[in-house]
Amino acid sequence: MKHSGVILKMNSKLNNFVEYDLPIGDNLINMNKLIDKKIYLNWNKNIFCIACNRKTNKSFFQGFCYPCFINSPLTSECILRPHLCQAQDGIARDIEWAEQHCLKDHYVYLAISSNIKVGVTRKNQIPTRWIDQGAYQAIKFAKTPNRYLAGAIEINLKEIVSDRTQWQRMLKNEVNKEVNLLDKKKNLLNHLDPIFKKYVYQKNNIIEINYPVKQYPTKVKSVSFEKNGEISGKLYGIKGQYLIFENGNVLNIRKHNGYDISLKT
C-alpha cells in the first residue's frame, strides 16, 4: 500500500485507546492498523503552507510560509501566550477569526504527561489538546468566556505549576502517577487570585487517556525529513503527535504539517 500527498497533524478520537488517522493528500490513513508493521515515509522535497497552500522552502510555526507566519491569525502571539490576547479589546489580526477562536469559551486545565502541567485550550479542542500533548490524565480547572482570561489564570498558576511538557519523558512513558489531580486542583485553589475565583470549574471529572503503544522506548531520538530523507522501521506505537519506531526513533507529525510525503507499507 502506498499513499502520497501533503500531510497534516493526525486526527485523534478518544476511545479505549486513542484512534489516529493521518491526513495525506485526499486520504485519511488509519495509523492504528499500521502498528507492529514496517512502514516507509519518504519526503518528496516539497513543503506547502497549510494556510495559503503556497510552496515554501522552509516551514515556520509548524506548517506556515513566512508571509503567513507574519500575518495569519493562526500564528498570532496569543496562540502561544494566551495572556497577551487583545481580542476582548477589539484588537486582532483578523477580528472575525478572533470572534470564533479567541472570544469563545476556554478552559484552563491540569494534565499529567510526565509530570503535572497547566494549559489553556478552547472548549471545542477538548480532548484533542490533551491527546496532542500525550497527557495520561487531565482535569478542567477553570472556564472563561475568552482566551485572555484563561491565559491570565494560567500565568497565575504558573507560579506553582509548569506549563511545559517534557516530551522525551512523555514518550518513554515516564509518568508521575503519584499525582492526584483532584487534590492538586484543590491545592491550587488556595493560590488562585480572588479575582479569578468565579471562573473555577466546579465539576471534577478526571479524564484518563490510553495510547496505542506496543512498547515504549528507553531512549528516544527525534528524526526529521530534512536530516533523514527516508524514515522507516516497525511502528511500535503513537502518542501525542509522535510516531514511535522500534529503534527508539520518534517522528513529530505536527512539526511536518504541509510536507509532501509518500507512505508505504
Legacy VTK file of the C-alpha trace (Angstrom):
# vtk DataFile Version 3.0
C-alpha trace
ASCII
DATASET POLYDATA
POINTS 265 float
0.000 0.000 0.000
1.312 3.438 -0.940
-0.163 6.888 -0.370
1.308 10.240 -1.372
0.430 13.843 -0.682
0.663 16.672 1.794
0.301 15.611 5.424
-1.341 17.413 8.327
-1.308 16.619 12.022
-3.091 13.403 12.892
-6.781 13.437 13.740
-7.494 11.721 17.020
-10.512 10.192 18.699
-10.756 9.228 22.346
-11.768 5.601 22.812
-10.434 2.740 24.938
-7.200 3.599 23.144
-6.765 6.786 21.126
-7.581 6.214 17.458
-5.365 8.088 14.994
-5.921 8.995 11.341
-3.217 10.658 9.241
-4.452 13.091 6.563
-2.269 12.581 3.492
-3.413 14.170 0.255
-7.109 13.382 -0.099
-6.900 10.287 2.094
-7.199 9.505 5.790
-4.935 6.654 6.856
-5.835 4.671 9.969
-2.460 4.613 11.701
-3.506 2.240 14.480
-3.767 -0.531 11.906
-0.118 0.028 10.965
1.224 -0.598 14.465
3.577 -3.592 14.537
4.141 -3.242 10.792
7.140 -1.805 8.970
6.384 1.494 7.300
8.384 3.730 4.960
7.994 7.500 4.911
9.726 9.455 2.156
9.769 13.218 1.766
9.159 14.362 -1.809
11.172 17.580 -1.158
8.119 19.847 -1.253
6.514 21.872 1.542
3.204 23.718 1.193
1.848 26.338 3.565
-1.156 24.994 5.469
-2.801 28.448 5.401
-2.418 29.589 1.771
-1.065 26.435 0.056
1.923 28.384 -1.279
5.039 26.294 -1.903
7.724 27.271 0.572
11.357 26.347 1.077
11.029 26.425 4.844
8.218 25.784 7.287
7.558 28.235 10.108
5.469 27.628 13.242
4.678 24.034 12.233
3.386 24.490 8.716
3.326 28.111 7.544
5.173 30.044 4.854
6.912 33.191 6.100
4.232 35.710 4.971
1.510 33.684 6.720
3.721 33.272 9.776
3.879 37.077 9.989
0.272 37.851 9.070
-2.068 34.895 9.646
-4.337 34.929 12.716
-3.372 31.276 13.138
0.115 32.410 14.165
-0.918 35.287 16.417
1.198 35.783 19.525
-1.715 34.739 21.737
-1.664 31.230 20.271
1.430 30.551 22.391
0.816 33.246 25.020
-2.932 33.434 25.698
-2.488 36.175 28.317
-1.372 38.533 25.527
-4.644 38.167 23.610
-6.308 41.520 22.857
-9.385 40.307 21.001
-11.548 41.187 24.001
-10.498 44.817 23.363
-11.271 44.585 19.637
-7.618 44.171 18.613
-6.601 41.197 16.460
-5.002 40.347 13.116
-8.448 39.246 11.944
-11.273 40.190 14.271
-13.781 37.838 12.618
-11.388 34.937 13.154
-10.772 36.081 16.724
-14.510 36.150 17.415
-14.668 32.452 16.540
-11.432 31.393 18.220
-10.478 33.838 20.979
-13.850 35.186 22.119
-15.267 31.743 22.793
-15.274 29.648 25.955
-11.820 28.482 27.010
-10.673 26.057 29.671
-7.672 26.188 31.941
-6.714 22.593 32.695
-4.292 20.478 34.656
-2.764 17.472 32.922
-0.129 14.829 33.524
2.025 13.995 30.509
5.169 13.218 32.504
4.663 15.474 35.490
1.780 17.845 36.143
1.336 20.892 33.921
-1.165 23.695 33.398
-2.529 24.661 29.995
-5.197 26.567 28.081
-7.426 25.409 25.252
-10.661 26.288 23.507
-13.742 24.386 24.589
-14.024 22.573 21.245
-10.386 21.388 21.432
-11.060 19.036 24.349
-9.892 16.259 24.451
-7.785 16.838 21.294
-5.419 19.220 23.063
-4.770 16.717 25.841
-4.161 13.907 23.373
-1.764 16.028 21.300
0.295 16.643 24.439
0.402 12.971 25.308
-1.472 13.511 28.566
-2.145 10.480 30.754
-4.817 12.285 32.778
-6.455 15.708 32.682
-8.962 17.753 34.653
-10.656 21.087 33.937
-9.635 23.815 36.358
-11.454 26.927 35.132
-13.825 28.023 32.386
-13.614 31.545 30.933
-15.508 33.450 28.220
-12.354 34.349 26.282
-8.731 33.423 25.703
-7.228 36.352 27.588
-8.813 35.444 30.920
-7.779 31.793 30.565
-4.236 32.966 29.875
-4.275 35.243 32.909
-5.296 32.331 35.138
-2.588 30.168 33.575
0.004 32.827 34.402
-1.279 32.903 37.988
-0.933 29.114 38.303
2.471 29.020 36.578
3.927 30.358 39.813
3.212 26.892 41.225
2.873 24.526 38.237
4.864 24.359 34.993
3.241 24.893 31.599
5.802 22.704 29.822
5.560 19.148 28.511
8.747 17.115 28.929
8.329 15.378 25.581
11.134 12.841 25.960
9.855 11.596 29.311
6.326 11.570 27.902
7.416 9.351 25.005
9.248 6.972 27.353
6.047 6.827 29.428
7.871 8.131 32.494
4.655 9.355 34.070
4.288 10.551 37.637
1.215 8.558 38.632
1.512 9.590 42.261
-0.029 12.977 41.466
-3.722 13.188 42.352
-5.236 15.770 40.009
-8.241 16.454 42.189
-6.067 17.091 45.244
-3.790 19.287 43.135
-6.748 21.274 41.856
-7.981 21.867 45.406
-4.499 22.898 46.491
-4.096 25.352 43.627
-7.389 26.998 44.502
-5.654 28.303 47.619
-3.112 30.089 45.418
-5.585 31.463 42.888
-6.051 35.227 42.816
-9.526 36.021 44.224
-10.469 37.908 41.032
-10.420 34.566 39.182
-12.411 32.516 41.715
-15.699 32.942 39.836
-14.254 31.117 36.811
-13.307 27.927 38.680
-14.884 24.884 37.035
-16.971 23.067 39.637
-17.090 19.611 38.049
-14.118 17.403 38.839
-14.184 14.654 36.219
-10.721 13.224 35.592
-10.215 12.038 32.023
-7.769 9.169 31.556
-6.202 8.589 28.155
-4.629 5.387 26.835
-2.392 5.373 23.775
-1.860 2.639 21.177
1.739 1.785 22.047
3.044 -1.772 21.886
6.308 -0.936 23.646
7.750 2.325 24.937
11.404 3.143 24.168
14.031 3.514 26.895
15.791 6.158 24.801
14.230 8.431 22.185
15.796 10.125 19.189
13.850 12.748 17.265
14.096 12.356 13.484
13.084 14.727 10.683
12.754 14.522 6.919
15.454 17.149 6.301
18.040 15.118 8.194
16.914 11.594 7.410
15.272 11.629 3.957
13.564 8.268 4.391
12.198 7.421 7.819
11.362 3.765 8.193
11.022 0.961 10.689
8.494 -1.101 12.558
5.883 1.158 14.105
5.665 0.422 17.828
3.056 2.986 18.711
1.645 6.503 18.627
1.487 9.021 21.443
0.696 12.716 21.256
1.534 13.588 17.657
4.548 11.269 17.579
5.106 8.038 15.688
7.282 5.734 17.820
9.529 3.264 15.972
11.121 0.069 17.282
14.632 1.592 17.312
13.614 4.500 19.548
13.298 6.967 16.670
10.303 9.272 17.031
8.734 11.446 14.335
6.716 14.524 15.270
3.974 14.597 12.646
2.676 18.018 13.665
6.121 19.537 13.130
5.873 18.363 9.495
2.500 19.916 8.661
2.453 20.721 4.951
5.213 18.293 3.931
4.622 16.316 0.752
5.426 12.697 1.571
4.889 9.136 0.445
3.796 6.476 2.942
4.378 2.843 2.032
3.819 -0.362 3.981
LINES 1 266
265 0 1 2 3 4 5 6 7 8 9 10 11 12 13 14 15 16 17 18 19 20 21 22 23 24 25 26 27 28 29 30 31 32 33 34 35 36 37 38 39 40 41 42 43 44 45 46 47 48 49 50 51 52 53 54 55 56 57 58 59 60 61 62 63 64 65 66 67 68 69 70 71 72 73 74 75 76 77 78 79 80 81 82 83 84 85 86 87 88 89 90 91 92 93 94 95 96 97 98 99 100 101 102 103 104 105 106 107 108 109 110 111 112 113 114 115 116 117 118 119 120 121 122 123 124 125 126 127 128 129 130 131 132 133 134 135 136 137 138 139 140 141 142 143 144 145 146 147 148 149 150 151 152 153 154 155 156 157 158 159 160 161 162 163 164 165 166 167 168 169 170 171 172 173 174 175 176 177 178 179 180 181 182 183 184 185 186 187 188 189 190 191 192 193 194 195 196 197 198 199 200 201 202 203 204 205 206 207 208 209 210 211 212 213 214 215 216 217 218 219 220 221 222 223 224 225 226 227 228 229 230 231 232 233 234 235 236 237 238 239 240 241 242 243 244 245 246 247 248 249 250 251 252 253 254 255 256 257 258 259 260 261 262 263 264
